[in-house]
Amino acid sequence: MDYILDTHILIWAIDDDPRLSKEVRNIIADEDNNIYFSALSIMEVGIKHKKNPSAMDWSGKELYEDCLEAGYYTLPMKPKHAIFMDDLKLKEGSFAGGDPFDRGLIAQAKQEGMILLSHDRIMEYYDEPCICMV
């Protein structure tokens, strides 16, 4: 199975953070699974690091290198992903803040037939079966 990690899950995995669930640890450890990280996550981390280095330890480059070292696969942001962001479905009566990084990750997962692993409660507002809350 192909999985893409939401940015915070990616950071927790690289940092071996105790907030990373056993479920996610097992998914990552399973050699039958392919674990991807998005160029969007690298951009998001780079922006946050530039704004406040004490709140975001990694630069985008450092996170990128750590992800490659961990054996994760890179998923670039493609035009088809950006276009598909407009077609994401919300659950009836829900409002999602429209975070472009969240929307981009969901679009990538859906377009590429992947499962997006997230712990971000805002993801629950989306009516997209590619999102797995962990």
C-alpha positions as CSV (number, residue, x, y, z in Angstrom):
1,M,0.0,0.0,0.0
2,D,1.2,3.6,-0.7
3,Y,0.9,6.1,2.2
4,I,1.7,9.8,2.3
5,L,2.4,11.3,5.6
6,D,0.8,14.6,6.7
7,T,3.5,17.1,7.7
8,H,3.2,16.6,11.5
9,I,3.1,12.8,11.2
10,L,6.2,13.1,9.0
11,I,8.0,15.1,11.6
12,W,6.9,12.8,14.4
13,A,8.2,9.8,12.5
14,I,11.5,11.3,11.7
15,D,11.9,12.5,15.3
16,D,10.6,9.3,16.8
17,D,8.1,11.4,18.8
18,P,6.0,9.5,21.4
19,R,2.9,11.1,19.9
20,L,3.3,8.9,16.8
21,S,0.8,6.1,17.3
22,K,1.7,2.4,17.3
23,E,-0.6,2.0,14.3
24,V,1.5,4.5,12.2
25,R,4.7,3.0,13.5
26,N,3.5,-0.4,12.2
27,I,2.5,1.0,8.9
28,I,5.9,2.6,8.4
29,A,7.7,-0.5,9.5
30,D,5.8,-2.8,7.2
31,E,8.1,-3.5,4.2
32,D,5.0,-4.1,2.0
33,N,4.1,-0.4,2.4
34,N,5.7,2.5,0.5
35,I,6.0,5.7,2.6
36,Y,5.9,9.0,0.8
37,F,6.5,12.6,1.8
38,S,5.3,15.6,-0.2
39,A,7.3,18.5,-1.6
40,L,4.5,20.5,0.1
41,S,5.6,19.3,3.5
42,I,9.2,20.4,2.8
43,M,7.9,23.8,1.7
44,E,5.6,24.1,4.8
45,V,8.5,23.3,7.1
46,G,10.8,25.6,5.3
47,I,8.4,28.5,5.6
48,K,7.7,27.8,9.3
49,H,11.5,27.5,10.0
50,K,12.2,30.8,8.3
51,K,9.5,32.6,10.3
52,N,10.4,31.1,13.7
53,P,13.5,28.8,13.8
54,S,13.0,28.2,17.5
55,A,9.5,26.8,16.9
56,M,10.5,24.7,13.9
57,D,13.8,22.9,14.4
58,W,14.3,21.7,10.8
59,S,14.9,23.7,7.7
60,G,13.1,22.3,4.7
61,K,16.5,21.0,3.4
62,E,17.2,19.2,6.6
63,L,13.8,17.6,6.7
64,Y,14.2,16.5,3.1
65,E,17.6,14.9,3.8
66,D,16.3,13.2,6.9
67,C,13.3,11.8,4.9
68,L,15.5,10.4,2.2
69,E,17.8,8.9,4.9
70,A,14.7,7.2,6.5
71,G,14.0,5.6,3.1
72,Y,10.8,7.6,2.3
73,Y,9.9,8.4,-1.3
74,T,9.4,11.9,-2.6
75,L,6.1,13.0,-4.1
76,P,6.4,16.2,-6.1
77,M,3.5,18.6,-6.4
78,K,2.2,18.3,-10.0
79,P,-0.1,20.6,-11.9
80,K,-2.8,17.9,-11.8
81,H,-2.6,17.9,-8.0
82,A,-3.0,21.7,-7.8
83,I,-6.0,21.7,-10.2
84,F,-7.7,18.9,-8.2
85,M,-7.5,20.9,-5.0
86,D,-10.7,22.7,-6.2
87,D,-12.6,19.4,-6.4
88,L,-12.1,18.3,-2.8
89,K,-15.4,17.4,-1.0
90,L,-16.3,18.6,2.5
91,K,-18.8,16.8,4.8
92,E,-22.2,18.4,4.8
93,G,-22.3,21.4,7.1
94,S,-18.5,21.3,7.6
95,F,-16.1,24.1,7.0
96,A,-12.3,23.5,6.6
97,G,-10.0,26.5,6.9
98,G,-8.7,26.0,3.4
99,D,-5.1,25.5,4.5
100,P,-3.4,25.1,1.1
101,F,-0.9,22.5,2.5
102,D,-3.7,20.3,3.8
103,R,-5.7,20.6,0.6
104,G,-2.6,19.9,-1.5
105,L,-1.8,16.7,0.5
106,I,-5.3,15.5,0.2
107,A,-5.3,16.2,-3.6
108,Q,-2.0,14.4,-4.0
109,A,-3.2,11.3,-2.0
110,K,-6.5,11.1,-4.0
111,Q,-4.9,11.6,-7.4
112,E,-2.1,9.1,-6.8
113,G,-4.3,6.4,-5.1
114,M,-2.5,6.8,-1.7
115,I,-3.7,7.0,1.9
116,L,-3.0,10.2,3.7
117,L,-2.1,9.6,7.4
118,S,-3.0,12.5,9.5
119,H,-3.7,13.4,13.2
120,D,-5.0,16.9,12.3
121,R,-8.6,17.2,13.3
122,I,-9.4,19.7,10.5
123,M,-9.0,16.7,8.1
124,E,-12.2,15.2,9.6
125,Y,-14.1,17.9,7.8
126,Y,-13.2,16.5,4.4
127,D,-15.3,13.8,2.8
128,E,-12.4,12.1,1.1
129,P,-11.9,8.4,1.7
130,C,-8.1,8.7,1.1
131,I,-7.7,10.3,4.5
132,C,-6.9,8.0,7.4
133,M,-7.1,9.6,10.9
134,V,-4.5,8.1,13.2
